[in-house]
């Protein structure tokens, strides 16, 4: 009886190990840097809200409002950086919630480019970005565009996932970007990104 039970246990362990290996191999297409290409976003937990930002009187006044995750902290940017057609307006820091990364909000002036062109220009202006995949989304009164892509920097051993979404308002385009220290951190912060996207409204 003991021999049979032991063999059964070993067979179960082997099946579990094989299942894990196969699951790992099926997660996207391998790149030269050893990271998977952006694929359909995995289902994630829902982030608890920590309040709304973007309105007049909030930490960052923007053309849009959205909810930020609990314990994340927002701060306006005094000397904004520019990436493509938009400038950095606000940073929402994940460190108080236990992650290393930011939800960054970029804003631009009104123009004639549609939302996807704005987002494409934003990604194109980031050296090291590749494998971009775009799709549309709806949130409140907005029909926007989001992108998932890989970023490879000079100091990185492998590529990491990044995400951004964009909408167009009467005051100009707004891009909300989620980076992270690496792909693992990025995926852990996705619920906060999804919360911002889901609750997006005109300010």
C-alpha positions as CSV (number, residue, x, y, z in Angstrom):
1,X,0.0,0.0,0.0
2,X,2.8,2.4,0.8
3,X,4.5,1.8,-2.5
4,X,1.4,2.4,-4.4
5,X,0.6,5.6,-2.5
6,X,4.1,6.8,-3.1
7,X,4.0,6.2,-6.8
8,X,0.6,7.9,-7.0
9,X,2.0,11.0,-5.2
10,X,5.0,11.1,-7.5
11,X,2.7,10.9,-10.6
12,X,0.5,13.8,-9.2
13,X,3.6,15.9,-8.6
14,X,4.9,15.2,-12.1
15,X,1.6,16.2,-13.7
16,X,1.5,19.4,-11.6
17,X,5.1,20.3,-12.6
18,X,4.4,19.6,-16.3
19,X,1.3,21.7,-16.2
20,X,3.2,24.6,-14.7
21,X,5.9,24.4,-17.4
22,X,3.4,24.3,-20.2
23,X,1.5,27.2,-18.7
24,X,4.7,29.2,-18.5
25,X,5.6,28.4,-22.1
26,X,2.2,29.5,-23.4
27,X,2.3,33.0,-21.9
28,X,3.1,35.1,-24.9
29,X,5.7,35.0,-27.6
30,X,9.4,35.1,-26.6
31,X,11.5,38.0,-27.7
32,X,15.2,38.3,-28.1
33,X,15.4,39.9,-24.6
34,X,13.6,36.9,-23.0
35,X,10.4,38.8,-22.1
36,X,7.0,37.9,-23.5
37,X,5.2,40.2,-25.9
38,X,2.1,42.1,-24.6
39,X,-0.9,39.7,-24.7
40,X,-4.5,39.9,-23.5
41,X,-4.4,41.4,-20.1
42,X,-4.9,38.8,-17.4
43,X,-7.8,39.3,-15.0
44,X,-6.8,41.1,-11.9
45,X,-8.3,42.0,-8.6
46,X,-10.3,45.2,-8.1
47,X,-8.5,48.0,-6.4
48,X,-10.2,49.8,-3.5
49,X,-10.6,53.5,-4.1
50,X,-8.6,56.0,-2.2
51,X,-10.5,59.1,-3.5
52,X,-10.9,61.0,-6.7
53,X,-8.3,63.3,-8.3
54,X,-8.3,65.8,-11.1
55,X,-11.1,68.2,-10.0
56,X,-10.5,71.8,-9.0
57,X,-8.9,71.8,-5.5
58,X,-7.5,68.3,-5.7
59,X,-3.8,67.5,-5.6
60,X,-3.7,67.6,-9.4
61,X,-6.1,69.7,-11.4
62,X,-6.8,68.1,-14.8
63,X,-9.2,68.1,-17.7
64,X,-10.4,64.7,-16.4
65,X,-11.2,63.1,-13.0
66,X,-10.6,59.5,-11.9
67,X,-10.3,57.4,-8.8
68,X,-6.9,56.5,-7.4
69,X,-6.2,53.3,-5.5
70,X,-6.2,53.2,-1.7
71,X,-2.9,54.4,-0.2
72,X,-1.6,55.8,-3.5
73,X,-0.6,59.5,-3.3
74,X,-1.0,62.1,-6.0
75,X,1.3,65.1,-6.5
76,X,1.4,67.7,-9.2
77,X,4.6,68.2,-11.2
78,X,6.2,71.6,-10.9
79,X,8.6,71.3,-13.9
80,X,6.8,69.0,-16.4
81,X,8.7,66.8,-18.8
82,X,7.5,66.4,-22.4
83,X,6.9,63.2,-24.3
84,X,5.6,63.5,-27.8
85,X,2.5,65.8,-27.8
86,X,1.9,65.8,-24.1
87,X,3.6,67.1,-20.9
88,X,3.8,65.5,-17.5
89,X,1.2,67.0,-15.2
90,X,0.8,64.7,-12.2
91,X,2.4,61.6,-10.6
92,X,0.5,59.1,-8.4
93,X,3.0,57.2,-6.3
94,X,2.4,53.5,-5.5
95,X,5.1,53.3,-2.8
96,X,2.8,53.9,0.2
97,X,0.8,50.9,-1.1
98,X,3.8,48.7,-1.2
99,X,4.8,48.8,-4.9
100,X,7.5,50.6,-6.8
101,X,6.1,52.6,-9.7
102,X,3.9,55.5,-10.7
103,X,0.7,56.3,-12.5
104,X,1.7,59.3,-14.5
105,X,-0.8,61.7,-16.1
106,X,0.3,63.7,-19.2
107,X,-1.7,66.5,-20.8
108,X,-1.5,68.4,-24.1
109,X,-2.9,71.3,-25.9
110,X,-6.0,71.1,-28.1
111,X,-5.2,70.0,-31.6
112,X,-6.3,68.2,-34.7
113,X,-4.8,64.7,-34.0
114,X,-7.2,62.0,-33.0
115,X,-6.7,60.0,-29.8
116,X,-4.8,57.1,-31.3
117,X,-2.3,59.4,-33.1
118,X,-1.6,61.1,-29.8
119,X,-1.0,57.8,-28.1
120,X,1.1,56.5,-30.9
121,X,3.2,59.7,-30.8
122,X,3.6,59.3,-27.0
123,X,4.9,55.7,-27.4
124,X,7.1,56.6,-30.3
125,X,8.8,59.3,-28.2
126,X,9.9,56.7,-25.6
127,X,13.2,55.3,-26.7
128,X,13.2,51.5,-26.2
129,X,9.5,51.0,-26.7
130,X,8.4,48.1,-28.9
131,X,5.7,45.5,-29.6
132,X,2.9,48.1,-29.1
133,X,-0.7,46.8,-29.2
134,X,-3.6,49.3,-29.4
135,X,-7.3,48.8,-28.7
136,X,-10.2,51.1,-28.0
137,X,-12.2,51.3,-24.7
138,X,-15.2,53.1,-23.2
139,X,-15.4,54.8,-19.9
140,X,-18.2,57.2,-19.0
141,X,-18.6,59.7,-21.8
142,X,-15.2,58.8,-23.3
143,X,-14.2,56.5,-26.1
144,X,-10.5,56.2,-25.7
145,X,-7.5,54.2,-26.9
146,X,-5.2,52.1,-24.8
147,X,-1.8,50.5,-25.5
148,X,0.3,47.7,-24.0
149,X,4.0,47.6,-25.1
150,X,7.4,46.5,-24.0
151,X,10.2,48.8,-22.9
152,X,13.9,48.0,-22.9
153,X,16.2,50.5,-21.3
154,X,20.0,50.6,-21.3
155,X,20.2,49.5,-17.6
156,X,17.6,46.7,-17.9
157,X,18.5,43.0,-18.4
158,X,15.2,42.3,-20.1
159,X,12.2,44.1,-21.4
160,X,9.3,45.0,-19.2
161,X,5.6,45.6,-19.8
162,X,4.1,49.1,-19.7
163,X,0.6,50.4,-20.3
164,X,-1.1,53.7,-21.2
165,X,-4.5,55.0,-22.2
166,X,-5.5,58.2,-23.8
167,X,-8.7,60.3,-24.3
168,X,-9.3,63.6,-26.0
169,X,-11.1,66.5,-24.1
170,X,-12.0,70.0,-25.1
171,X,-8.9,71.2,-23.2
172,X,-6.6,68.8,-25.1
173,X,-5.5,65.1,-24.9
174,X,-4.8,63.3,-21.7
175,X,-2.5,60.2,-21.4
176,X,-2.4,58.1,-18.3
177,X,0.7,55.8,-18.1
178,X,1.7,52.9,-15.9
179,X,5.3,51.8,-15.7
180,X,6.9,50.0,-12.9
181,X,10.3,48.7,-11.8
182,X,9.7,45.5,-13.8
183,X,6.9,43.4,-15.4
184,X,6.0,41.8,-12.0
185,X,5.6,45.2,-10.3
186,X,3.6,46.4,-13.4
187,X,1.1,43.6,-13.2
188,X,0.7,44.0,-9.4
189,X,-0.2,47.7,-10.0
190,X,-2.7,47.0,-12.9
191,X,-5.7,47.1,-10.6
192,X,-5.0,50.7,-9.8
193,X,-4.5,51.5,-13.5
194,X,-7.8,49.8,-14.4
195,X,-9.6,51.7,-11.6
196,X,-8.4,55.0,-13.0
197,X,-9.5,53.9,-16.5
198,X,-12.9,52.6,-15.4
199,X,-13.8,55.7,-13.4
200,X,-12.5,58.3,-15.9
201,X,-14.9,61.3,-16.3
202,X,-14.7,64.9,-17.6
203,X,-13.6,67.3,-14.8
